[in-house]
Amino acid sequence: RVDGDVAKTISIKHYGESTESGANSASQSVFTYDEAKGTYTRTNSSGLYTDRIANSTVEFANLIVLRAQLSYHQFINESYMYWNNHLVGTGCIEIFQNGRYVRGAWKRDSVDGRLILLDADGSQLQLQRGKTFIVVTNGVTGVTYTH
């Protein structure tokens, strides 16, 4: 991406079904963009996200926040989530690549269908080479970013 807002630090806060319940600190995370490497690293309450086998920091070329309507998933005891309909339908995505932010959309026509990610122009999203971190969540999760 060369378009979109500059987004060097992305903060994600999960609230469950309502912001009134407060954010779950264990599921909050911050993604930080390293311009020299062209990748994001993730930090949460446990620290920097690392590969335990390789003992190295995991870096992501793409960060996608995929929003599903509340009817697509349900919470059990406000701690665990399970999926209904296997993400069939459409919704919003928030795309972070190359230190930039742009909104897009996702669609999936059937349970056996392919998940298609679309950029702001409605074209199929071109992912950067490398790892992709996808946050599947609802419309309540807070996503903020700074330059």
C-alpha positions as CSV (number, residue, x, y, z in Angstrom):
1,R,0.0,0.0,0.0
2,V,1.1,3.5,-0.7
3,D,-2.3,5.1,0.0
4,G,-4.2,5.4,3.3
5,D,-3.4,7.0,6.6
6,V,0.1,6.5,8.2
7,A,-0.3,3.9,10.9
8,K,2.9,3.0,12.8
9,T,1.4,1.8,16.1
10,I,-2.0,0.0,16.2
11,S,-3.8,-0.7,19.5
12,I,-6.5,-3.4,19.7
13,K,-8.9,-3.7,22.7
14,H,-11.5,-6.4,22.9
15,Y,-14.6,-5.6,24.9
16,G,-16.8,-8.7,24.3
17,E,-20.3,-7.7,23.3
18,S,-20.3,-4.2,24.9
19,T,-17.7,-1.5,25.8
20,E,-19.5,-1.3,29.1
21,S,-18.0,-4.6,30.2
22,G,-14.5,-3.2,30.0
23,A,-11.6,-4.4,27.9
24,N,-10.1,-7.8,28.5
25,S,-6.4,-6.9,29.3
26,A,-5.2,-10.4,28.3
27,S,-6.5,-10.0,24.8
28,Q,-5.4,-6.4,24.3
29,S,-2.5,-6.0,21.9
30,V,-0.3,-3.4,20.2
31,F,1.3,-3.8,16.8
32,T,4.3,-1.7,16.0
33,Y,5.6,-1.1,12.5
34,D,9.3,-1.3,11.8
35,E,9.8,0.8,8.6
36,A,13.3,-0.6,7.9
37,K,12.0,-4.2,7.9
38,G,8.5,-3.4,6.5
39,T,6.9,-5.5,9.3
40,Y,4.8,-5.3,12.4
41,T,5.5,-6.9,15.8
42,R,2.8,-7.7,18.3
43,T,3.0,-7.1,22.1
44,N,0.3,-8.1,24.6
45,S,0.2,-8.6,28.4
46,S,2.6,-11.5,28.0
47,G,5.2,-9.4,26.2
48,L,6.6,-9.5,22.7
49,Y,5.0,-12.2,20.5
50,T,7.7,-14.8,19.9
51,D,8.1,-18.2,18.2
52,R,8.9,-20.5,21.1
53,I,10.7,-23.1,18.9
54,A,12.9,-20.6,17.0
55,N,13.1,-18.3,20.0
56,S,12.7,-15.3,17.7
57,T,10.2,-12.4,17.4
58,V,7.4,-13.1,15.0
59,E,7.0,-10.4,12.4
60,F,3.9,-9.7,10.2
61,A,3.8,-8.1,6.8
62,N,0.0,-7.7,7.0
63,L,-2.4,-7.0,9.8
64,I,-6.1,-7.4,9.1
65,V,-8.9,-6.8,11.5
66,L,-11.9,-8.7,10.2
67,R,-15.2,-7.6,11.7
68,A,-18.1,-10.1,11.8
69,Q,-21.7,-9.2,12.9
70,L,-22.6,-10.4,16.4
71,S,-25.0,-12.9,14.9
72,Y,-22.0,-14.6,13.3
73,H,-20.5,-15.6,16.7
74,Q,-21.6,-16.0,20.3
75,F,-19.8,-15.7,23.6
76,I,-20.0,-18.3,26.3
77,N,-19.6,-17.0,29.8
78,E,-18.1,-13.8,28.2
79,S,-14.8,-15.6,28.0
80,Y,-15.0,-18.1,25.1
81,M,-16.3,-17.6,21.6
82,Y,-17.6,-20.0,19.0
83,W,-18.5,-19.4,15.4
84,N,-21.9,-19.8,13.7
85,N,-22.2,-20.0,9.9
86,H,-18.4,-20.1,9.4
87,L,-18.2,-16.4,8.5
88,V,-20.7,-16.6,5.7
89,G,-21.8,-13.2,4.5
90,T,-20.0,-9.8,4.3
91,G,-18.4,-7.4,6.6
92,C,-15.7,-4.7,7.2
93,I,-12.0,-5.2,7.4
94,E,-9.3,-2.8,8.5
95,I,-6.1,-3.3,6.6
96,F,-2.6,-2.4,7.9
97,Q,0.3,-2.8,5.4
98,N,3.5,-0.9,4.9
99,G,2.8,1.4,7.8
100,R,-0.5,2.4,6.3
101,Y,-4.2,2.0,7.1
102,V,-7.2,1.6,4.8
103,R,-10.6,0.1,5.2
104,G,-12.0,-2.7,3.0
105,A,-14.5,-5.5,3.1
106,W,-14.7,-9.3,3.3
107,K,-17.2,-11.7,1.7
108,R,-17.9,-15.4,1.7
109,D,-20.8,-16.8,-0.2
110,S,-21.0,-20.2,1.5
111,V,-19.5,-22.4,4.2
112,D,-17.5,-24.2,1.6
113,G,-16.6,-20.9,-0.2
114,R,-13.4,-19.0,-0.2
115,L,-12.9,-15.9,2.1
116,I,-12.3,-13.0,-0.2
117,L,-10.7,-9.8,1.1
118,L,-11.4,-6.5,-0.8
119,D,-9.5,-3.3,-0.6
120,A,-11.0,0.2,-0.5
121,D,-11.4,0.2,-4.3
122,G,-13.4,-3.1,-4.2
123,S,-10.5,-5.0,-5.8
124,Q,-9.2,-8.2,-4.3
125,L,-6.7,-7.3,-1.6
126,Q,-3.0,-7.8,-2.5
127,L,-1.2,-9.1,0.6
128,Q,2.4,-8.3,1.2
129,R,4.8,-11.3,1.0
130,G,5.2,-12.7,4.5
131,K,3.1,-13.6,7.5
132,T,-0.4,-12.2,8.0
133,F,-2.1,-11.7,11.4
134,I,-5.9,-11.7,11.2
135,V,-7.9,-10.5,14.1
136,V,-11.5,-11.9,13.8
137,T,-13.8,-9.9,16.0
138,N,-17.0,-8.0,16.3
139,G,-17.9,-4.3,15.7
140,V,-17.3,-3.4,19.4
141,T,-13.5,-4.1,19.4
142,G,-11.6,-0.9,19.6
143,V,-8.9,-0.3,17.0
144,T,-6.8,2.9,17.2
145,Y,-3.6,3.8,15.4
146,T,-1.0,6.6,15.6
147,H,1.6,8.0,13.3
